[in-house]
């Protein structure tokens, strides 16, 4: 009886994964990409004065600084990542 329950759970998990991939995966990927772009924009607003684009007065930047500190390393890594022509073509397709 336990073998049958185990097999049923496996089938249920597989069907759930299949439906997720078929219906929701593309939307999740687009939302993750949009989230990353918004994070980049927020970091640019916060640190724009470092590159010569003063967008926010320093008072507001300092008030928002604790929220951006955890993602500074990820932001730098994303901006400094080398991009190839194939990356750009893949972005156009998506």
C-alpha positions in Angstrom: 0.0 0.0 0.0 2.8 2.4 0.8 4.4 1.7 -2.6 1.2 2.8 -4.3 1.1 6.0 -2.2 4.7 6.8 -3.0 4.1 6.2 -6.8 1.0 8.4 -6.6 3.0 11.2 -5.0 5.6 10.9 -7.7 3.0 11.1 -10.5 1.3 14.1 -8.7 4.7 15.9 -8.4 5.5 15.3 -12.0 2.2 16.5 -13.3 2.5 19.6 -11.0 5.9 20.4 -12.4 4.8 19.8 -16.0 1.8 22.2 -15.6 4.0 24.8 -13.8 6.5 24.7 -16.7 3.8 24.9 -19.3 1.7 27.6 -17.7 3.7 29.7 -15.3 7.4 29.4 -16.0 7.6 32.0 -18.8 5.7 34.5 -16.7 7.9 34.0 -13.7 11.0 34.5 -15.9 9.7 37.7 -17.2 8.8 38.9 -13.7 12.3 38.1 -12.5 13.8 40.0 -15.4 11.6 43.0 -14.6 12.5 42.8 -11.0 16.2 42.9 -11.8 15.8 45.9 -14.1 13.9 47.8 -11.3 16.7 46.9 -8.9 19.2 48.3 -11.3 17.2 51.5 -11.7 16.9 51.9 -8.0 20.6 51.4 -7.5 21.3 54.0 -10.3 19.0 56.5 -8.5 20.8 55.8 -5.2 24.4 56.0 -6.6 23.9 58.2 -9.6 25.9 61.0 -8.0 29.0 58.6 -8.1 28.8 58.6 -11.9 27.8 62.2 -12.3 24.0 61.9 -12.5 22.6 63.6 -9.4 19.0 62.4 -9.3 18.2 62.4 -5.6 19.4 64.9 -3.0 21.9 63.3 -0.6 19.5 63.4 2.3 17.1 61.0 0.7 19.9 58.8 -0.6 21.2 58.4 3.0 17.7 57.6 4.2 17.3 54.9 1.6 20.9 53.5 2.0 20.1 50.7 4.5 17.7 49.2 2.0 20.2 49.0 -0.8 23.3 47.9 1.1 22.6 44.1 0.9 22.3 44.2 -2.9 25.4 46.4 -3.7 27.6 43.5 -4.6 25.0 41.9 -6.8 24.4 45.2 -8.5 28.1 45.7 -9.3 28.4 42.1 -10.5 25.4 42.6 -12.9 26.7 45.8 -14.3 30.3 44.7 -14.7 29.4 41.4 -16.3 30.7 41.1 -19.8 28.0 40.9 -22.5 28.4 39.1 -25.8 26.5 39.7 -29.0 24.7 36.4 -28.4 23.4 37.8 -25.1 22.0 40.8 -26.8 20.3 38.7 -29.5 18.9 36.4 -26.7 17.4 39.5 -25.0 15.8 40.6 -28.2 14.1 37.2 -28.6 12.7 37.2 -25.1 
